[in-house]
Amino acid sequence: MNESTRDQALKAALLQRSELWKAAAERAHRLARGHAADVSDAAQLADDYRLLARDLARVRRLMPDTRARAFLEAAYAQAHATLHRGAWHPGYALLTLFRDEIPAVVTWLRPHIIWATTIFVLTVLAGYWMVHTYPDLIGLFASPDLIATVERGQLWTEGILNVVPSSVLSLQILTNNVVVSLFAYCAGFLFGLGTLYILGLNGLMLGAVFAFTSLHGLGDDLFRFIVAHGCVELSVMCLSGAAGAAVGEALIRPTHTNRRESFRIAALRSGKLLIACVVLLTGSGVIEGYVSPNPRFPLWARIFIGAVYWLFMIALLRGWLFRRSRQGTLHPLPPALDTPGTAERLVLRQHGSFE
């Protein structure tokens, strides 16, 4: 039997094992969710892992550019993650989330964050230029009540603490900010177009309002009001938009077996960033409720609070607030998934030649 005939026979034999692969993938997925039929069901996963590792090495050599290889790689990664997952502890899970997983997500999203921030800054400048050059355009971005208040020489934020207590104001602001961030994230699912709309609209509104208040001598007062909380609040909006845009890109350019799988993985991965966003927005809500409308805080104190809180945000997103683990990766890949050559050498060394 020549080598070509032998390879064809091996390919046919491998494809006949597809039902075993599907059963192994289904079992790994079920056990990953904590749904085990019995002890033997869990023990069977170890045999599935060896089966998938051996067949993956064979398929990579014999059928490198096929759907069988993509399916086996996904199944093997799932089995590896399920087998090597440790016991779950809430405290350690939170520590791992903020120390390792969120920084890894931020690194993955870096191009999207740069893109989202650039769009927001450009639209702020565009909104400022439009209203500063053509003041009548403020009607496109602000309500009649806000326009009338500014034209009287007052900010709409003056005396707000006389109407609403700081505790209630903080809760209202937090709720609104979380809703806006979730909307910016979900809007990105529309192939990234929603992110462009949300960031563009908010950027134009911010720039337009700043230009309008500046024309009436209130620009410094508006800056005084938002500087303590605005740096983090606006940054979180850009982060949420960037995370949503990454999910939208997964739909446009799937990197896994299909669009549904790419969407699922991107959504689960980027969604972790929203936990950090909620934490940051909680602090912003407290600052906006207790510090920003309070006239007793001087400008230097507001700038100091805003700068320190923004640096806290950077430290949180980079994982600098916690001692880093040696691994420091989001989902370490098993050795057989690093490179095709490594996979084949490793499996052949462990299980012997399959010739």
QUIMO-V751774 format. One line per field, one symbol per residue. phi: phi as a letter, one per 30 degrees, with the letter a starting at -180 (. if undefined). burial: I if it has 16 or more other C-alpha atoms within 10 Angstrom, else O. A space follows every 10 residues. Layout:
phi: ???
burial: ???
//
This chain:
phi: .ddddddddd ddddddcddd dddddddddd dddiccdadd dddddddddd dddddddddd dcbdcbdddd dddddddddd dddcdddcbe dddddddddc ddedddddde dddddddddd dddddddddd dddbeddddd bbdedddddd ddibddddid ddcbdddddd dddddddddd dddddddddd hidddedddd dddddddddd dddddcicdd dddddcddcd dddddddddd dddddddddd ddbdccdadd dddddddddd dddddddddd dddddddddc cedddddddd dddddddddd dddddddcid dbdddddibd bdddedcdbe ddeddddddd cidcd
burial: OOOOOOIOOI OOOIOOOOOO IOOIIOIIIO IIOOOOOOOO OIOOIIOIII IIIIIIIIII OIOOOOOIII IIIIIIIIII IIIOOOOOOO OOOOIIIIII IIIIIIOIIO OIIOIIIOII IOIIIIIIII IIOOOOOIOO IOOOOIIOOI IOOIIOOOOO OOOOOIOOII OOIIOOIIOO IIIIIIIIII IIOIIIIIII IIIIIIIIII IIIIOOOIIO IIIIIIIIII IIIIIIIIII IIIIIIIIII IOOIOOOOOO IIIOIIIOII IIIIOIIIOI IIIIIIIIII IIIIOOOOIO OIIOIIIOII OIIOOIIIIO OOOOOOOOII OOOOOIIOOI OOIIOIIOOO OOOOO
//
